[in-house]
Amino acid sequence: MQLSPPAPIVAGHAEAALDIIFKHMIIDPATQRRPATIRKIEVIENLRTAYLAADIPAHLLRPRSDVFIGEKLHSNVDIAIANGKVLQLAQGWSFRVTRLDRVVTQVKAWGFALERLRGGDEGRLVDAQGQLSAIAKNVDLQIVVATPETSEQEVAYEEAEQVFRMLKADVHPVEDIAAISTRAADLVRASR
């Protein structure tokens, strides 16, 4: 079956002609460029590296901490900067993954908890060592994202973006991650 108008091909031999045909006329799914996958853990590792590069003291970094809001609401935060009170909460999300439905659901659940904090419910952070820090409702909230590359990823990101706007969070692509660590360094200096 021919799907295109006929075109003459000049080649030295049949194999060279087939190479030309395949190169210009046949789409091979195996050779198609697939969007690069970036896992959330890579986004968080980049954030941790940025904090260390900004000279944030290691004892202020609170990775994988639990946030408790009100009496029973609980969520996780990827990294917090805290010294008895939380100076900054930072969350990473990747929209360059295959299971976008899972990411959007996680963003919404996380956003619900943080929305309650922003609304004035009491918040506290418990880090991996069990240290407790108070969280103010106007805490600096930073989000770093591996931005979408495909239309499907873009749709998921637009849905998550609504949550980020509602929380009045600052959102940065991974390429601009230094803005988050620079802001954290300013907050640490101001808290002394």
ZAMI-708989 format. One record per residue (C-alpha): y, x, z; residue in three letters. Coordinates in nm, 2 decimals. Each point is the difference from the previous one (the first is absolute). Example, Ala and Ser with C-alpha at 12.3 -4.5 7.8 and 13.67 -1.06 7.14 Angstrom:
{{-0.45,1.23,0.78},Ala}
{{0.34,0.14,-0.07},Ser}
***
This chain:
{{0.00,0.00,0.00},Met}
{{0.34,0.14,-0.09},Gln}
{{0.29,-0.09,0.22},Leu}
{{0.27,0.21,-0.18},Ser}
{{0.11,0.03,-0.35},Pro}
{{-0.19,0.26,-0.20},Pro}
{{0.15,0.35,-0.01},Ala}
{{-0.12,0.30,-0.19},Pro}
{{-0.11,0.30,0.20},Ile}
{{0.00,0.36,-0.14},Val}
{{-0.23,0.23,0.19},Ala}
{{-0.21,0.30,-0.08},Gly}
{{-0.32,-0.17,0.10},His}
{{-0.13,-0.33,0.15},Ala}
{{0.00,0.12,0.36},Glu}
{{0.37,0.09,-0.03},Ala}
{{0.08,-0.34,-0.14},Ala}
{{-0.18,-0.17,0.29},Leu}
{{0.19,0.22,0.24},Asp}
{{0.33,-0.13,-0.16},Ile}
{{-0.12,-0.36,0.01},Ile}
{{-0.11,0.02,0.37},Phe}
{{0.32,0.17,0.10},Lys}
{{0.23,-0.26,-0.16},His}
{{-0.20,-0.32,-0.03},Met}
{{-0.26,-0.02,0.28},Ile}
{{0.09,-0.05,0.36},Ile}
{{-0.26,0.17,0.22},Asp}
{{0.02,-0.13,0.36},Pro}
{{-0.15,0.32,0.13},Ala}
{{0.29,0.21,-0.13},Thr}
{{0.28,-0.24,0.11},Gln}
{{0.22,0.13,0.27},Arg}
{{-0.06,-0.17,0.32},Arg}
{{0.27,-0.03,0.26},Pro}
{{-0.02,0.26,0.27},Ala}
{{-0.14,-0.13,0.33},Thr}
{{0.19,0.11,0.31},Ile}
{{-0.17,-0.10,0.33},Arg}
{{0.21,-0.11,0.30},Lys}
{{-0.13,0.30,0.20},Ile}
{{0.17,0.23,-0.26},Glu}
{{0.33,-0.18,0.04},Val}
{{-0.03,0.04,0.38},Ile}
{{-0.09,0.37,-0.02},Glu}
{{0.31,0.05,-0.22},Asn}
{{0.21,-0.17,0.26},Leu}
{{-0.14,0.21,0.28},Arg}
{{0.07,0.31,-0.20},Thr}
{{0.36,-0.12,-0.06},Ala}
{{0.05,-0.05,0.38},Tyr}
{{-0.12,0.35,0.07},Leu}
{{0.22,0.15,-0.27},Ala}
{{0.30,-0.18,0.16},Ala}
{{-0.08,0.17,0.33},Asp}
{{-0.09,-0.31,0.18},Ile}
{{-0.17,0.13,0.32},Pro}
{{-0.37,-0.07,-0.01},Ala}
{{0.00,-0.16,0.34},His}
{{0.22,-0.28,-0.13},Leu}
{{-0.23,-0.09,-0.29},Leu}
{{-0.23,-0.30,0.09},Arg}
{{-0.24,-0.04,-0.29},Pro}
{{-0.23,-0.31,-0.01},Arg}
{{0.16,-0.18,0.28},Ser}
{{-0.04,-0.36,0.11},Asp}
{{0.29,-0.23,0.02},Val}
{{-0.02,-0.29,0.24},Phe}
{{0.25,-0.28,-0.04},Ile}
{{0.04,-0.29,0.24},Gly}
{{-0.30,-0.08,0.21},Glu}
{{-0.28,0.01,-0.25},Lys}
{{0.12,0.12,-0.35},Leu}
{{-0.13,0.34,-0.10},His}
{{0.04,0.22,-0.31},Ser}
{{-0.03,0.36,-0.10},Asn}
{{0.27,0.24,-0.11},Val}
{{-0.07,0.32,-0.20},Asp}
{{0.25,0.23,0.17},Ile}
{{0.25,-0.06,0.27},Ala}
{{0.26,0.24,0.13},Ile}
{{0.03,-0.06,0.38},Ala}
{{0.12,0.16,0.32},Asn}
{{-0.06,-0.28,0.24},Gly}
{{0.18,-0.24,-0.23},Lys}
{{-0.08,-0.03,-0.37},Val}
{{0.26,0.15,-0.23},Leu}
{{-0.17,-0.07,-0.33},Gln}
{{-0.30,-0.18,-0.13},Leu}
{{-0.14,0.11,-0.33},Ala}
{{-0.26,-0.17,-0.21},Gln}
{{-0.16,0.11,-0.32},Gly}
{{-0.14,-0.22,-0.28},Trp}
{{-0.16,0.09,-0.33},Ser}
{{0.02,-0.24,-0.29},Phe}
{{-0.20,0.24,-0.22},Arg}
{{-0.33,-0.13,0.11},Val}
{{-0.26,-0.23,-0.14},Thr}
{{-0.02,-0.25,0.28},Arg}
{{0.35,-0.13,-0.01},Leu}
{{-0.09,-0.33,0.17},Asp}
{{-0.10,0.19,0.31},Arg}
{{0.33,0.19,0.00},Val}
{{0.21,-0.31,-0.03},Val}
{{-0.19,-0.17,0.28},Thr}
{{0.05,0.30,0.23},Gln}
{{0.37,0.02,-0.08},Val}
{{0.04,-0.37,0.09},Lys}
{{-0.20,0.03,0.33},Ala}
{{0.20,0.31,0.09},Trp}
{{0.32,-0.17,-0.10},Gly}
{{-0.07,-0.30,0.21},Phe}
{{-0.03,0.21,0.31},Ala}
{{0.32,0.20,-0.08},Leu}
{{0.19,-0.32,-0.08},Glu}
{{-0.07,-0.12,0.36},Arg}
{{0.13,0.33,0.13},Leu}
{{0.32,-0.03,-0.21},Arg}
{{0.03,-0.36,0.13},Gly}
{{0.03,0.13,0.35},Gly}
{{-0.35,-0.01,0.15},Asp}
{{-0.07,0.29,0.23},Glu}
{{-0.16,0.30,-0.17},Gly}
{{-0.18,0.30,0.13},Arg}
{{-0.18,0.28,-0.17},Leu}
{{-0.32,0.16,0.14},Val}
{{-0.09,0.33,-0.17},Asp}
{{-0.35,0.15,-0.03},Ala}
{{0.04,0.18,0.33},Gln}
{{0.09,-0.33,0.18},Gly}
{{0.37,0.08,0.04},Gln}
{{0.23,-0.30,0.01},Leu}
{{0.34,-0.02,-0.17},Ser}
{{0.23,-0.30,-0.02},Ala}
{{0.10,-0.13,-0.35},Ile}
{{0.35,-0.15,-0.05},Ala}
{{0.02,-0.29,-0.24},Lys}
{{0.24,0.20,-0.22},Asn}
{{-0.22,0.31,-0.02},Val}
{{0.03,0.21,-0.31},Asp}
{{-0.27,-0.12,-0.23},Leu}
{{-0.09,0.22,-0.30},Gln}
{{-0.26,-0.07,-0.27},Ile}
{{-0.13,0.25,-0.25},Val}
{{-0.19,-0.13,-0.30},Val}
{{-0.20,0.14,-0.29},Ala}
{{0.17,-0.21,-0.26},Thr}
{{-0.18,-0.21,-0.25},Pro}
{{-0.08,0.11,-0.35},Glu}
{{-0.17,-0.30,-0.15},Thr}
{{0.11,-0.36,-0.04},Ser}
{{-0.26,-0.12,0.24},Glu}
{{0.11,0.26,0.26},Gln}
{{0.36,-0.11,-0.06},Glu}
{{-0.08,-0.36,0.08},Val}
{{-0.16,0.10,0.33},Ala}
{{0.30,0.23,0.08},Tyr}
{{0.25,-0.28,-0.06},Glu}
{{-0.19,-0.22,0.25},Glu}
{{0.01,0.28,0.26},Ala}
{{0.36,0.07,-0.08},Glu}
{{0.09,-0.35,0.13},Gln}
{{-0.15,0.10,0.34},Val}
{{0.19,0.33,0.00},Phe}
{{0.33,-0.18,-0.07},Arg}
{{-0.06,-0.26,0.27},Met}
{{-0.06,0.28,0.26},Leu}
{{0.32,0.19,-0.12},Lys}
{{-0.21,0.31,-0.05},Ala}
{{0.11,0.30,-0.20},Asp}
{{-0.25,0.05,-0.28},Val}
{{-0.05,0.34,-0.17},His}
{{-0.24,0.11,-0.27},Pro}
{{-0.22,0.30,0.08},Val}
{{0.22,0.22,-0.21},Glu}
{{0.29,-0.07,0.24},Asp}
{{-0.19,0.04,0.32},Ile}
{{0.24,0.26,0.14},Ala}
{{0.26,-0.28,0.05},Ala}
{{-0.23,-0.14,0.28},Ile}
{{-0.05,0.33,0.18},Ser}
{{0.37,0.08,-0.03},Thr}
{{0.09,-0.33,0.16},Arg}
{{-0.25,0.06,0.27},Ala}
{{0.15,0.35,0.07},Ala}
{{0.35,-0.17,0.04},Asp}
{{-0.14,-0.25,0.24},Leu}
{{-0.17,0.27,0.21},Val}
{{0.32,0.20,0.02},Arg}
{{0.20,-0.31,0.10},Ala}
{{-0.25,-0.09,0.27},Ser}
{{0.04,0.33,0.19},Arg}
***
